[in-house]
Amino acid sequence: MATPINRRNWLKSSLLITGALTLPSILQKATAKSGPASLGSSGILTDAEIEASLLSEVPVIKARLSANENPFGPSAKAKKAIVDALDTSYRYAFSTLQQFSEKIAIAESLDKKQVLLGAGSGSLLHAAAMYFSKNGGSIVSADPTYNSLPRDAEKSFAAKWIKVPLTADYKHDLDAMEKAIDSTTSLVYLCNPNNPTGTVVDTEKLKAFCERVSKRVPIFIDEAYIDYLPDPQATTLIHCVRKGQNIIVARTFSKLHGFAGLRVGYMVALPDMITQLEPYCNRGDISATSVSAALASYDDKEHLQAALKKTNESKEYLYKILKQEGYEYIPSSANFVMFPVAMDSVRFTEEMMKRGVSVRSWKFANKEWCRVSIGTMEEMKAFEDAFKQVS
């Protein structure tokens, strides 16, 4: 009987049989093939290209720390909901999607017309990129930040991307961002906590900024990582929506809920804004199994607290490693940590990958940077072993 072989092992075997390719050549070819349009503002490989490199001849991937995933996964209740939903998954999930929207609206003291669902926050960011750049204009954001929305607006829909450097402590420079707004600005985008730096804007300053600026132009607040804060409710800007401000707040289940591969997210805004954005985003992209899992996970505070505790324990272990090796880092309020490296950052990631550990590289503020996603304790120890060899 033939031995079963999965796709990844087949690809690895094929590469080895045909002579194999070195990792640097894989990365170089991926960069050349993808071209500038698929690179981020830092000029680094995209997540998809990094995933492609994982299928190279690297013997064993010991730690995948490049995509800010939650390695502790979805809760047992979410997994059970997925299994239970399979029996009726031949039907469209209209009623379950409606139930989920209503659950969010009730929890946030909003009208159900103020909630828009999406397959992760990625589809919502893309919808906003299309809508706010359909007439050209410009998008103002920090730099660096999570660049999905402004990059799409610039590369795919001909908007201008106005990049505002971070402050000396690597936070959004709200004063400079406000000054960058002009008659062409169609949207201001803020990721809070910010990716890739993991920093958080002072809440009171951000509230004051939103109250002023939202009278002139819409503000999109990406709260993908807010669940990693000690008190998310004290930091979220959803209350600004309740107050009638022209604010859009996006949330995702891809992080603390462990749904990166299940794809569930939502945004909240004023009813008129939701009406305008809805044609650009198909909420039906969420599968019946995923929305059922999201319903179960939404109130599973015990699991979320346990995942947060394990994340923080792994993060503290990472901090200790960096300190022992004489590296500084940016204190993080998310599930990743950024620190400057003493070599070319792309070369650093290549050397780490050779040792079975995937991380990300950035170049900004005249420094070379590495961003490490928080993994399990076993994965952090794999990072430690590779890091001590490379550093």
N, C-alpha and C positions, 0 to 999 in steps of 0.2 A: 504494500500500500504506500502511496506517495506521502511524504511528510508535508504537512501544511506549512506554507511560508507566507508571511505577511508582506505587504507592499514595500515597507521600509527595508526589511531584510533582503528582499529581492533586488532592490535598487543598490544596496550596499554590495551585495554579491556581484552584481553586474559590473559595478565600477571596479571592483577588485579584479575580476576576470579580464576586463579589457585594459588593465594596466593601471587603473585608478587615477584620480586627479588629486593634486595637492590642494589643501584647503585654501591657501592664498590664491591659487588659480581659479578655484570655484568662485571666490568672492570677487575677484577681478572681472571674471566673465559675467557674473550677475550684474555688476555695476555697469559694465559696458553695454550689456543687452538691455538693461532697464532704461538707461538714459536719464537725463536730469529730471524729467517729469516725475519719476517715481522716487526720487530722493527727497528727504526732509530738508529743512532749512539749514541743517548742520552738514549736509552733504554725506550722510551716512546711509547704510543700507536700510531698506524698509523691513518691517517684521516678516513680510512674505519672503524676501530674499534671504533673511537669516534662517527662516524655516527651511528654505531650499538647501542652504548650506548644511543643515543638520542631516540631510540625506547623503552627504559626501562620505568619504572614507574614514571619518572619525570613528575610532573603535567603539567607544561607549559614550553616550551622552549622560554624564553623571548628574548634571544640574542645569536645567533650563531656566536661566535667570535673566531673560532678555525681553519678556513681554508683559511684565507686571500682572501675571496671573496669580490667583489664589490657589496654592498647591494643596490646600486642605479640602477643597472641593465643596460641592453643594451639600446641604444637610440631608440626614436620613429621611426627613419628612418630604423634602423636595424629590428625592429619588423615588420614594414610594408613590408620590403623586404622578411622576412620569409613568411608572408602570401601570398605575390605575387608569391613566388617561389613554393608554394604548387601545383598549377595547373600543373606544368611541372615536379614535383618531381618524377614522375614515370620513368623519364629518368636519366641516369648517368650524372653527372654535369661536363663532360669533358671540355666543352667550358667555363663555368663559372670559373672553377679551373684555366684554362689557362689564362683567363682574370685577375684573381686575382694575379697570379704569375707575369704577365706582369706589372700590376699596381705597385706592390712592386718594381720590377726591375727599372721601370722608376723613381719612387719616390726616390730611393736610388742610382740612376746613376750606375746601374749594368746591366750586361747582364742577360737575362732571364734564362740562363743556370746556373746562380749563386744562384738561389732561389729554395728551396725545402719546400713544404708544409707538414703540419702534423696536426693531430687531437689534437690541443693544443700543447704546447711544450713538453708535457710528452712523446708522441710517438717519437719525435725527440731525446730527451735525451736517451730513451731506444735504439733507433737505433744506436746512438753513443756509448752507453755502449757495445752493441754487436760487432760493428765493431772494436773498439779500444781495445777490450779484446779477440778477436778471436784467437790471438796467445799468450795469456797470458799477460805478461808485467805488468805494474803498472799505476795507475791513481793517479795524485797528486792533492789534493784539500785542501782548508782551513778546519778548524774544530773548531766550527760547521759551516756547510753551508747546502744548500739544497742538500740532499744526494741521490736523485733519480739515477743520472747517476753513481757516484762511487759505490753506494751500489749495484746496479744491476750488475755492472762490477765485483764486488767482490763476491757477493752471487750466482749469476746465471752463470757467465762466467769465473770464476777462475782467474780473474786478482787480483793483489795486490793493496790495497787502502792505499796510503801514506797520512796520515792526518797531516796537519801542523797547529798548534795552531794559533789563531788570536793574533794580537798585544794587548798591554795593553789598547788601546782604541777600541778594538773589531773590527778591520779591518783586511783585508787580509795582511799577512806578506809576501810581494812580495820577499824580499831578502831571507827569509827562504824557500819559495816555490821554488825559483830558485836553491838554494843549494840542495834541495831534489831531483832534477831531476838527473837521472843517465841513464845508457845504457838500462835499462829495461823500462823506462818511455815511454808510448805510447800516453799519453794525459795529459794536464794540464787543470783542470776545475776551472773556477771562476764564481761565481754568484754575479753580481754587478748591483744594490744594493743587498747586501747579505741577505739571509733568513737563520736564524731567527733574525739576529741582526739589519737589516735595515740600515747598514752602507755602505758608498760608498768609493771606493778607489780613491786616488788622481789621477785625469785624466792624467796629464802629466807623473806621475810615471808609471801608467798602460800602457800608450802608449809606453814608453821607454822599459818597461818590455816585452811587446808583440813584439816589433821590434827585441829585442835581442833573446828572447826565441823561437819565432816562427821559427827561422832558425834551431833550434835543434829538436823541437817537436811541434806538433799541439796544439793550445790553443782553448778551448771551452769557450766562454763568454756567460753566461746565463743572458739576459737582461729582464727577466720577469717583473721586477718592474721599469724599466727605465722611463716609462710614468709618474711616480709620481714625477720625478725631475722637477725643474723649467725650465730647458733647456735640454731636452733629447739629442738633436742634438750635444750639446757641450760635452756630456759624452759618447755617443755610440762609439763602436769600429768598426762600419761598414766601416768607412773610411779606416781602416787598410786592409780590404778585397779589397777595391778599389785600394789600393797601391800594391796589390799582395802578402800580407803577409799570412802565413798559419794559418789564424784565422777563426773560425766558430762562428757566432753570432746567437743566438736563441731569438726569440720574441714570445709572446703569447698574445692572445686577452682575456685571462681568467681574467685579472686584471682590469685595468682602463676601458676597453671596456665593461666589464660586461658579458663575454662569458664563464664563468667557466663551465656551463652545456652545452654550444653549441659546444665547442671543436674546436678551430681554432688556429693554430700557424704556424710559418715558421722559417727557418734558411737560412742564406746566407753564402757563402764560395766561394773559388776558384772553377771553373768549374770541375776540376779533382776531388776535394774532394766531390762535390755534386754527381758526377757520382759514386764514391765509396760508398757513404752513401745511395744512393737512393734504392738499392735492399733491404735494411734493414727497409725501412719506406714506407708504402703504403699511398700515398697522397689521394687516393680514400676513405680513412676512413672519410674524411670530407663530411658531408651530403650536399645535394643541398641547403637546407634551410640555413645551417650554413654559407656556403661560400657566398651565396647571402647577408646574413646579414653582413658578414665581409666586403664585397665590399662597402656596404652602410655606415658602421661605420668607415671605414678607413679614410675618409675625413671629418667626422662629428666633426670638431674641437670644435664647440659650446657645444656639449654634453660632450665631453671629458673635457673641461675646467670647465664646471658646476660640473661634477662628482669630479674632482680634488679639486675644491673649497669646496664642501661639505665634502670631505674626510679630508681636512686640518682643517676645522672647528671642526669636530668630534675629530680629533687627538689633537688639542689644548685643547679641553674640557677634554680629557683623561689625558693630561699632568697636567692640573689643579687639577684633582682628585688625581693623584699620589702625587703631591707636598703637597696638603692639608693633606694627610694621612702620610706624612713624608717618602715617597718612592723616591728613585732615579730611573732613567730610562736611556736607551740608546737613544739619539736623533735619530729619524728615518727618512729616506728618502724614505720610502715605506708606504704601507697601513696597517702597524702593528707596535706595540711597544713592546719592551722587557724590563722587569725590574726584579730585584732579589726579592724574597719573603723570609719571615722570618720563613718559615716552610718547610717541605718536599713538593716539587713542585707537585708531583702526588697527595698528600693529598689535596693540595690547589685547584687543578683542580676539584677534587671530591667534595669538599665543595662548590665550585662555581657552579658546575653542579646541586647539590642538590637544589640550588636556581634559577635554570633555565638559567644559563649562561655557555656556553662552551668556554673554553680557552685551551691553550696548555702549556705543561711543558717541561723544559729542565734542564740538569745538566751539567755545564761546568765551568771552571775557579774557581773551588772549591766553587761554589755558586749554589743555587737553583733558577731557573728562571721561569717566566711566560711570554708567548707571547700572546698579545691581538690583534686580528684583528680589524681594524677600521670599525665600523658599522654606522648605522644611529644615529642621535642624541637621538632618543628614546631608541635604543639599548645601547648606551653609558650610559644613565641614569639608565638602568636596570643593567649594569655592576657596576655602582657606588653604587647602593643600595646593591647588593650582596657583593661587595668588602668591603664596610664598615662593614658589618656583619662578614666577614671572617678575615679581617686583624686586 
